[in-house]
Amino acid sequence: MTRRPLSCFLIVHNESDRLADCLEPLAGWVDQLVILDSGSTDGTAEIARKYTDEVHVTDWPGFGPQRNRALAKCRHDWVLNIDADERITDEAKAEIDRVLSEPELDANLIKIPWRTYLFGKPLKRGRYTAPQGKLFLKHGAAFKDAQVHENLQLENPKIRILKSPLLHYSWRSYRHAQEKHLQYATLLAQQKYDKGVRASLTYALLRCLTDFLQQYLLRLGFLDGTRGMFMAIILGQYAFHKYAALKAIELERRAEAA
């Protein structure tokens, strides 16, 4: 049989420096390409329109709600969710074509290995090398209604893992890595505070240490040499900022109520 029709969506904001590299291998391969741009000011939407007519400029409700908006615009049963910092390889496209052509395909979630680059070379170990659930059956699928870490939710997931990687260029520079993790940490801190979670600076320091050790030792990040050390430190800092920001919100609310 021929490959099942495939929709693909991206949510983007100010990605003009890398969007074309992401869209080039998708255009003409997927059967539908949907892009939601949350008010970019750098020409991102104009670049996107070179590859698809389905470009929608929107407000920004958060990662989870925005992904669900994009998912609702996908016409086909199978959906690929790609970010602007990712690149689909020819090998991954060929493997997806084969899988989606199987007559008795029983999976509803297909994970693609992540080949994450840090400062010019890929990481081989740790959190950012785990296969990602990027390809899924739309029926019953939704993203968690969260500002960040908006996990895909499926009823009774049946998982298949591909062999070919998805290239991931999450960080443009060391500064960008720090800014991105700090942004996510403060968003998560607000989510936790709204749910009644509280923390202390002691706990923030403890999580900094444990998250560093988990990435560097338990997940074998040390095998990536200097880059592995960098990644472990960044993730330790991320954990610290998450709970330090949570404590800061608590202190601010107390001061306001005094």
Secondary structure, 3 states (H helix, E strand, C coil): CCCCCEEEEEEECCCCCCHHHHHCCCCCCCCEEEEEECCCCCCHHHHHCCCCCCEEECCCCCHHHHHHHHHHCCCCCEEEECCCCEEECHHHHHHHHHHCCCCCCCCCEEEECEEEEECCEECCCCHHHCCEEEEEECCCCEECCCCCCCCEECCCCCEEECCCCEEECCCCCHHHHHHHHHHHHHHHHHHHHHCCCCCCHHHHHHHHHHHHHHHHHHCCHHHHHHHHHHHHHHHHHHHHHHHHHHHHHHHHHHHHHC
